[in-house]
């Protein structure tokens, strides 16, 4: 038994070395993941047809219809909508600035619409697929259809948990171990071209191994627009793995808060080999200090582009929410990047309010694969007439348009906070101005 176990482990690590680690070092692929993806697609198609046929035979609903919005609303101002209500109700126009009882219906309707079609809350819950991908967590309406389909699902569970999960965990530990060891060794070298060259290739190699630990299949578009030194790379944020998705194709300086534990060990090792920008917990709250550190970094054109996710929290792969203006006040060239995941193979969204990091990573590593597209957009600079907020919104709109995402003005911080009183007061002021004037 011991001999068999030793032989199995030797064979496993040999396969890992030959087919995954060595190709990752040189940035090549044998195309195994693409064949795997095409095979999965054929299985999903067969399973979907079988499920739909069985649902029709048993005459029960199978899928919840997926819609981006429940209520169709026309863009109208408060004054226009109240004027319309008054015309249809009392026949009066808004000629006399006075309160009418029918005005209450406008606010009642708005309140009900907001409760039923909450644009913010539904951006922090995983979207349900229109077709089942043999993951029990992707369609909650699935019912028993046939023995063959149930056996296929059970076989999928065995493959994902008994084969793919151990393989992915081994790759993840290999990638993280090499990252810590490699950056620590490179950190002792004197500053110069040799250190920069080795640091770049150690980072790329380790991130590519981590990408393979998720069986990530990434398609990069318009690579001629990749971020360059002295700039800021900004992207929409769906998951913590956004970092390795981008860093496996480019060399970036990371920005973030200093952590303890394993993450702290990784950060301390990385900063020895590369000028990452890490902040203490107390420093993160000082917006001016953060802006100063970032400005000093981008002013040195020899330093790496900074990678920033201006939303500040993970959104569920359907939208882009408000960009914080801090990284747009610096005056550096901004390189927008749009990331869009294919939920058909696994949901990459991290709902940090519901799942811890370990649980989330377990869900990722027991999915079929992580499939996504990355678009590098042309660089953008702040126009003379623009303020930081307008520039941030222009960049956000470009990312949303390219990634096929919904462009929202709401702050992602509403995931954990209540709406500010200023938003409520703004509506009150509009109505007050309409009734009593300025």
C-alpha positions as a printed Julia matrix, in Angstrom:
438×3 Matrix{Float64}:
   0.0    0.0     0.0
   2.82   2.39    0.93
   4.63   1.61   -2.32
   1.47   2.17   -4.37
   0.83   5.47   -2.55
   4.41   6.59   -3.21
   4.16   5.69   -6.88
   0.81   7.52   -7.19
   2.22  10.69   -5.61
   5.3   10.53   -7.83
   3.17  10.13  -10.96
   0.89  12.99   -9.86
   3.73  15.43   -9.28
   5.39  14.37  -12.54
   2.19  15.11  -14.44
   1.84  18.44  -12.61
   5.41  19.36  -13.47
   5.26  18.35  -17.13
   1.77  19.48  -18.1
   1.12  22.46  -15.8
   4.11  23.95  -13.98
   6.65  23.9   -16.84
   4.13  25.34  -19.39
   3.26  28.02  -16.81
   6.93  28.99  -16.48
   7.22  29.55  -20.24
   3.69  30.95  -20.69
   2.52  28.23  -23.09
  -0.47  25.9   -23.08
  -1.09  22.44  -24.53
  -4.78  23.27  -25.11
  -6.02  20.71  -22.56
  -8.25  23.26  -20.82
  -9.93  24.27  -24.08
 -10.67  20.64  -24.95
 -12.05  20.22  -21.41
 -14.28  23.3   -21.87
 -15.65  22.09  -25.23
 -16.41  18.68  -23.71
 -18.29  20.33  -20.83
 -20.33  22.42  -23.26
 -21.48  19.31  -25.12
 -22.45  17.63  -21.83
 -24.37  20.75  -20.71
 -26.25  20.85  -24.01
 -27.27  17.19  -23.71
 -28.29  17.64  -20.05
 -30.31  20.77  -20.85
 -32.24  19.04  -23.63
 -32.9   16.04  -21.38
 -34.09  18.27  -18.52
 -36.39  20.33  -20.75
 -37.92  17.18  -22.28
 -38.47  15.67  -18.84
 -40.0   18.9   -17.54
 -42.49  18.99  -20.4
 -43.44  15.36  -19.8
 -44.07  16.01  -16.1
 -45.6   19.43  -16.76
 -43.74  21.39  -14.09
 -41.81  24.69  -14.34
 -38.07  24.18  -14.43
 -36.36  27.56  -14.54
 -37.06  30.91  -13.03
 -37.02  33.44  -15.87
 -33.94  35.66  -15.55
 -34.6   39.37  -15.98
 -32.44  42.39  -15.3
 -35.39  44.43  -14.06
 -38.94  43.77  -12.89
 -40.48  47.15  -13.65
 -40.13  49.0   -16.95
 -39.6   52.68  -16.15
 -39.32  55.66  -18.44
 -36.71  58.28  -17.5
 -38.81  61.23  -16.23
 -38.07  63.94  -13.7
 -39.99  64.28  -10.42
 -41.77  67.38  -11.69
 -42.84  65.73  -14.96
 -44.18  62.61  -13.21
 -46.17  64.58  -10.63
 -47.53  66.8   -13.38
 -48.71  63.68  -15.24
 -50.37  62.3   -12.08
 -52.18  65.6   -11.48
 -53.45  65.75  -15.06
 -54.79  62.18  -14.96
 -56.27  62.61  -11.47
 -57.7   66.08  -11.01
 -57.24  67.47  -14.5
 -55.12  70.31  -13.11
 -51.73  71.24  -14.43
 -48.82  72.51  -12.4
 -49.83  76.14  -12.84
 -50.37  76.88   -9.16
 -47.5   75.88   -6.83
 -49.47  74.18   -4.1
 -49.68  70.76   -2.5
 -52.23  68.29   -3.84
 -53.24  65.03   -2.22
 -52.56  63.12   -5.47
 -48.84  63.95   -5.1
 -48.68  61.26   -2.43
 -49.25  58.57   -5.07
 -45.96  59.47   -6.78
 -43.94  58.76   -3.63
 -45.95  55.62   -2.83
 -45.33  54.24   -6.3
 -41.63  55.09   -6.17
 -41.3   53.37   -2.8
 -43.0   50.17   -4.01
 -40.94  50.15   -7.23
 -37.73  50.52   -5.22
 -38.65  47.64   -2.9
 -39.62  45.32   -5.77
 -36.82  46.29   -8.14
 -33.9   47.16   -5.87
 -31.05  48.0    -8.25
 -28.43  47.74   -5.5
 -29.34  44.62   -3.5
 -29.75  42.36   -6.52
 -26.19  43.21   -7.62
 -24.87  41.35   -4.57
 -26.58  38.01   -5.11
 -25.51  35.32   -7.54
 -27.52  35.25  -10.73
 -29.44  32.06  -11.44
 -28.66  30.48  -14.78
 -31.29  29.84  -17.41
 -29.78  26.4   -18.01
 -28.41  23.88  -15.52
 -24.66  23.19  -15.55
 -24.74  20.13  -13.26
 -23.77  22.22  -10.22
 -26.47  21.91   -7.58
 -26.01  25.54   -6.54
 -26.88  27.06   -9.92
 -30.55  26.22  -10.28
 -32.76  25.7    -7.26
 -35.82  24.64   -9.27
 -34.17  21.46  -10.51
 -36.17  18.32   -9.75
 -35.49  14.66  -10.4
 -35.84  13.98  -14.11
 -34.17  10.67  -14.91
 -31.74   8.1   -13.56
 -29.16   8.82  -16.27
 -29.11  12.53  -15.46
 -28.82  11.85  -11.73
 -25.93   9.43  -12.32
 -24.23  12.05  -14.52
 -24.58  14.66  -11.76
 -23.17  12.2    -9.18
 -20.25  11.41  -11.46
 -19.62  15.14  -11.77
 -19.52  15.48   -7.97
 -16.93  12.7    -7.74
 -14.77  14.26  -10.48
 -14.94  17.76   -8.97
 -14.34  16.79   -5.33
 -12.16  13.68   -5.61
  -9.98  14.53   -8.61
 -10.1   18.24   -9.49
 -10.16  19.6    -5.91
  -6.97  17.8    -4.69
  -5.21  18.68   -7.96
  -6.19  22.35   -7.66
  -5.21  22.56   -3.99
  -1.78  21.1    -4.84
  -1.35  23.65   -7.63
  -2.48  26.53   -5.42
   0.01  25.64   -2.69
   2.73  25.2    -5.33
   2.02  28.63   -6.82
   1.85  30.41   -3.45
   4.93  28.59   -2.14
   6.96  29.5    -5.23
   5.74  33.12   -5.03
   6.86  33.52   -1.41
  10.17  31.7    -1.95
  10.97  33.32   -5.3
  10.2   36.92   -4.29
  12.13  36.5    -1.02
  15.24  35.28   -2.87
  14.93  37.98   -5.57
  14.5   40.59   -2.83
  18.1   40.04   -1.65
  19.51  40.94   -5.08
  20.79  44.5    -5.67
  18.45  46.83   -7.53
  18.93  46.74  -11.28
  17.78  45.18  -14.52
  18.56  41.65  -13.37
  16.4   41.98  -10.25
  13.56  43.55  -12.24
  13.72  40.81  -14.9
  13.69  37.99  -12.35
  10.95  39.62  -10.26
   8.72  40.0   -13.32
   9.11  36.39  -14.39
   8.7   35.0   -10.86
   5.42  36.91  -10.47
   4.13  35.87  -13.89
   5.1   32.23  -13.39
   3.42  31.97   -9.97
   0.24  33.75  -11.05
  -0.05  31.49  -14.09
   0.23  28.43  -11.84
  -2.52  29.88   -9.61
  -4.67  30.48  -12.69
  -4.3   26.82  -13.6
  -5.25  25.92  -10.03
  -8.72  27.31  -10.87
  -8.75  25.76  -14.37
  -9.17  29.32  -15.59
  -9.66  29.76  -19.32
  -9.01  33.43  -20.13
  -9.35  35.22  -23.44
  -7.42  38.51  -23.64
  -8.52  41.08  -26.23
  -6.63  44.12  -27.61
  -3.38  43.33  -25.81
  -1.68  46.26  -27.5
  -3.56  48.45  -24.98
  -2.04  46.74  -21.94
  -1.1   49.15  -19.11
   2.36  50.7   -19.21
   4.73  52.02  -16.56
   3.73  55.22  -14.8
  -0.01  54.61  -15.32
  -2.98  53.28  -13.37
  -4.9   50.17  -14.42
  -8.55  50.26  -13.29
 -11.0   47.38  -13.71
 -14.45  46.31  -12.61
 -14.39  43.99   -9.59
 -16.22  40.66   -9.35
 -13.88  38.49   -7.34
 -10.53  38.42   -5.49
  -9.25  36.27   -8.36
  -9.49  39.35  -10.63
  -5.96  40.08   -9.43
  -4.44  36.84  -10.7
  -6.53  36.99  -13.88
  -4.85  40.29  -14.8
  -1.44  39.65  -13.21
  -0.98  36.42  -15.18
  -0.84  38.54  -18.36
   0.97  41.64  -17.06
   3.31  42.93  -14.37
   1.63  45.26  -11.87
   2.28  47.02   -8.59
  -0.52  46.09   -6.2
  -2.26  48.5    -3.83
  -3.88  47.31   -0.63
  -4.09  47.14    3.12
  -1.49  45.24    5.12
  -2.87  41.95    6.47
  -1.73  39.41    8.99
  -1.41  35.63    8.74
  -0.66  33.94    5.42
  -1.69  37.0     3.41
   0.75  39.11    5.43
   3.6   36.66    4.74
   2.84  36.85    0.99
   2.7   40.67    1.05
   6.0   41.02    2.91
   7.7   38.65    0.47
   6.27  40.35   -2.63
   7.26  43.88   -1.59
  10.91  42.82   -1.31
  11.05  42.07   -5.03
   8.59  44.63   -6.41
   7.48  48.16   -5.34
   3.95  47.28   -4.26
   2.05  49.93   -2.25
   0.81  48.51    1.05
  -0.96  50.63    3.68
  -1.42  50.2     7.4
  -5.02  50.04    8.59
  -4.81  53.57   10.04
  -3.3   54.96    6.81
  -6.09  53.62    4.57
  -8.56  56.0     6.24
  -6.34  59.01    5.41
  -7.39  59.76    1.84
  -4.74  62.48    1.38
  -1.93  60.17    2.48
  -3.12  57.45    0.08
  -3.32  59.95   -2.78
   0.19  61.23   -1.97
   1.71  57.73   -2.0
   0.0   56.87   -5.29
   1.06  60.21   -6.87
   4.7   59.62   -5.91
   4.52  56.16   -7.48
   3.02  57.18  -10.85
   5.33  60.21  -11.2
   8.24  57.8   -11.54
   7.77  56.57  -15.12
  10.11  53.64  -14.49
   7.75  52.12  -11.91
   5.11  49.54  -12.72
   1.48  50.44  -13.44
  -0.71  50.35  -10.34
  -3.65  47.91  -10.34
  -6.76  49.35   -8.67
 -10.42  48.26   -8.4
 -12.21  51.61   -7.81
 -15.58  50.05   -6.88
 -14.08  48.99   -3.56
 -16.21  45.83   -3.34
 -17.18  42.83   -5.46
 -20.23  43.15   -7.77
 -22.02  40.12   -9.21
 -20.71  40.19  -12.8
 -23.82  41.95  -14.14
 -22.99  45.62  -13.5
 -20.42  48.27  -12.72
 -21.13  50.49   -9.71
 -19.72  53.85   -8.66
 -15.96  54.34   -8.99
 -14.3   56.06   -6.04
 -12.7   59.26   -7.28
  -9.37  58.91   -5.42
  -7.4   57.18   -8.17
  -8.74  59.67  -10.75
  -7.52  62.77   -8.89
  -3.84  61.92   -9.36
  -3.58  63.07  -12.98
  -1.97  59.88  -14.32
  -2.89  58.05  -17.51
  -5.68  55.55  -16.8
  -5.79  52.17  -18.55
  -9.35  50.77  -18.28
  -9.88  47.01  -18.29
 -13.22  45.2   -18.55
 -13.56  41.69  -17.07
 -16.57  39.51  -17.81
 -16.99  35.97  -16.43
 -19.02  33.2   -18.05
 -21.28  31.86  -15.24
 -22.02  28.72  -17.24
 -18.97  26.95  -15.78
 -18.94  28.45  -12.29
 -19.99  31.63  -10.5
 -16.9   33.76   -9.77
 -18.76  36.39   -7.7
 -17.66  36.66   -4.05
 -20.5   37.61   -1.75
 -18.31  38.55    1.22
 -21.38  39.18    3.39
 -22.4   35.53    2.99
 -19.19  33.53    2.51
 -15.75  33.71    4.1
 -12.62  33.54    1.96
 -12.02  29.83    2.64
 -15.61  28.9     1.75
 -15.45  31.04   -1.36
 -12.2   29.45   -2.56
 -13.67  26.0    -1.93
 -16.65  26.92   -4.14
 -14.25  28.15   -6.83
 -12.11  25.03   -6.71
 -15.13  22.72   -6.89
 -16.62  24.5    -9.92
 -16.07  23.09  -13.37
 -13.82  25.96  -14.45
 -13.46  29.73  -14.42
 -14.0   31.13  -17.92
 -13.7   34.84  -18.58
 -12.87  37.49  -21.18
 -10.6   40.47  -20.55
 -10.66  43.59  -22.74
  -7.83  46.14  -22.6
  -9.34  49.5   -23.52
  -7.36  52.43  -25.02
  -5.71  54.67  -22.38
  -7.72  57.62  -21.11
  -6.64  60.94  -19.6
  -8.54  63.57  -17.67
  -9.83  66.4   -19.85
  -9.23  70.05  -18.81
 -12.93  70.68  -18.16
 -13.48  67.44  -16.21
 -13.37  66.98  -12.46
 -12.32  63.67  -10.89
 -15.91  62.41  -10.54
 -16.75  63.08  -14.2
 -13.53  61.4   -15.32
 -14.28  58.36  -13.13
 -17.81  58.11  -14.59
 -16.45  58.34  -18.15
 -14.0   55.49  -17.5
 -16.72  53.44  -15.78
 -19.09  53.88  -18.73
 -16.42  52.71  -21.17
 -15.77  49.57  -19.09
 -19.5   48.82  -18.75
 -20.1   49.28  -22.48
 -17.22  47.0   -23.49
 -18.04  44.27  -20.95
 -21.8   44.3   -21.62
 -22.46  45.36  -18.02
 -25.12  47.64  -16.54
 -23.73  51.08  -15.68
 -25.02  52.12  -12.22
 -24.42  55.33  -10.26
 -24.91  53.7    -6.84
 -22.02  53.3    -4.4
 -21.03  49.66   -3.83
 -20.59  50.55   -0.15
 -24.38  50.27    0.17
 -23.73  46.53    0.35
 -23.04  47.04    4.07
 -24.25  50.57    4.79
 -27.58  52.39    4.73
 -28.41  55.06    2.17
 -27.05  58.45    3.24
 -29.55  61.01    4.46
 -28.36  63.38    1.74
 -30.01  61.17   -0.91
 -33.35  61.42    0.9
 -32.93  65.15    1.46
 -32.23  65.67   -2.23
 -35.69  64.32   -3.17
 -37.29  66.4    -0.42
 -35.58  69.54   -1.71
 -36.74  68.87   -5.28
 -40.36  68.56   -4.17
 -40.08  71.56   -1.85
 -38.62  73.67   -4.66
 -41.5   72.64   -6.93
 -44.11  73.67   -4.32
 -42.72  76.81   -2.73
 -39.99  77.82   -5.19
 -36.35  78.62   -4.42
